[in-house]
């Protein structure tokens, strides 16, 4: 299992702690420090939906120019997330090659734990 997020993100820390407590073997990947590829983002978007993946509540989103935030399509969203990895909703949890979970909601916790 791989958890993608930011090392200073409280939600990512909570997810890691809960997964560790459940005995899950989890590898952490920092999307800012370690980077993330456009192909990886596209894979997540295909599995979970690009709208769910794009974090419009983030500080990074609020800091974008209005022109960048207007008329967002999947292609534009993927390009923005590749350029600004902090626009990716966190955490992203990959459990094997096909399971991708976005966020750390009760629903995600029930499925992962």
C-alpha positions in Angstrom: 0.0 0.0 0.0 1.3 3.5 -0.9 0.0 6.7 0.7 0.7 9.8 -1.4 0.5 13.1 0.4 2.5 15.8 2.2 4.6 15.1 5.2 3.2 18.1 7.1 -0.4 17.4 6.2 -2.5 16.5 9.4 -4.9 14.3 7.4 -2.0 12.3 5.9 -0.5 11.9 9.4 -3.9 10.6 10.7 -4.2 8.2 7.9 -0.7 6.8 8.3 -1.2 6.4 12.1 -4.5 4.6 11.6 -3.0 2.3 8.8 0.0 1.5 11.0 -2.2 0.7 14.0 -4.2 -1.6 11.7 -1.0 -3.5 10.9 -0.9 -2.3 7.2 2.4 -2.0 5.5 2.4 1.5 4.1 5.0 3.3 2.0 4.7 7.1 2.2 5.4 9.2 -0.9 5.6 13.0 -0.5 4.1 14.5 -3.7 5.9 17.8 -3.2 9.4 16.5 -2.2 9.4 13.3 -4.2 7.3 14.5 -7.1 4.5 12.8 -9.0 4.2 12.2 -12.7 1.4 13.3 -15.1 0.9 9.6 -15.8 0.3 8.9 -12.1 -2.1 11.7 -11.8 -4.0 10.5 -14.9 -4.2 7.0 -13.4 -5.7 8.4 -10.2 -8.1 10.5 -12.1 -9.3 7.6 -14.2 -9.8 5.5 -11.0 -11.4 8.1 -8.8 -12.5 10.9 -11.0 -10.6 14.1 -11.7 -13.2 16.3 -10.0 -12.7 14.3 -6.7 -8.9 14.5 -7.1 -8.7 18.3 -7.6 -8.7 20.1 -4.3 -10.5 23.3 -4.8 -10.4 24.1 -1.1 -6.6 24.3 -1.0 -4.6 27.4 -0.5 -2.9 26.7 -3.8 -6.2 26.8 -5.6 -7.2 30.1 -4.1 -3.8 31.5 -5.1 -4.2 30.6 -8.8 -5.1 33.3 -11.3 -8.8 33.4 -12.2 -8.0 32.4 -15.8 -6.4 29.2 -14.4 -9.6 28.4 -12.4 -12.1 29.1 -15.2 -13.5 26.5 -17.5 -11.6 23.6 -15.8 -11.7 20.5 -17.9 -10.1 17.1 -17.1 -7.1 18.0 -19.3 -6.7 21.4 -17.7 -7.1 19.9 -14.2 -4.5 17.2 -14.8 -2.0 19.8 -16.1 -2.6 22.0 -13.1 -2.2 19.1 -10.6 1.1 18.1 -12.4 2.4 21.7 -12.1 1.1 22.2 -8.6 1.0 18.8 -6.7 -0.5 20.5 -3.7 -3.8 20.8 -5.7 -4.1 17.0 -5.3 -6.6 16.1 -2.6 -4.8 14.2 0.1 -4.1 11.5 0.9 -4.2 9.3 -2.1 -4.0 5.7 -1.1 -3.1 3.0 -3.6 -3.9 -0.5 -2.6 -2.5 -2.7 -5.3 -2.7 -1.8 -9.0 -6.4 -1.0 -9.2 -7.6 0.4 -5.9 -7.3 4.1 -5.5 -8.8 6.0 -2.5 -8.9 9.8 -2.3 -9.1 11.6 1.1 -9.6 10.1 4.6 -13.3 10.2 5.0 -15.2 7.6 7.1 -16.1 5.9 3.9 -12.5 5.6 2.8 -11.5 4.4 6.3 -14.1 1.7 6.2 -12.9 0.4 2.9 -9.1 0.6 3.7 -9.0 -0.6 7.3 
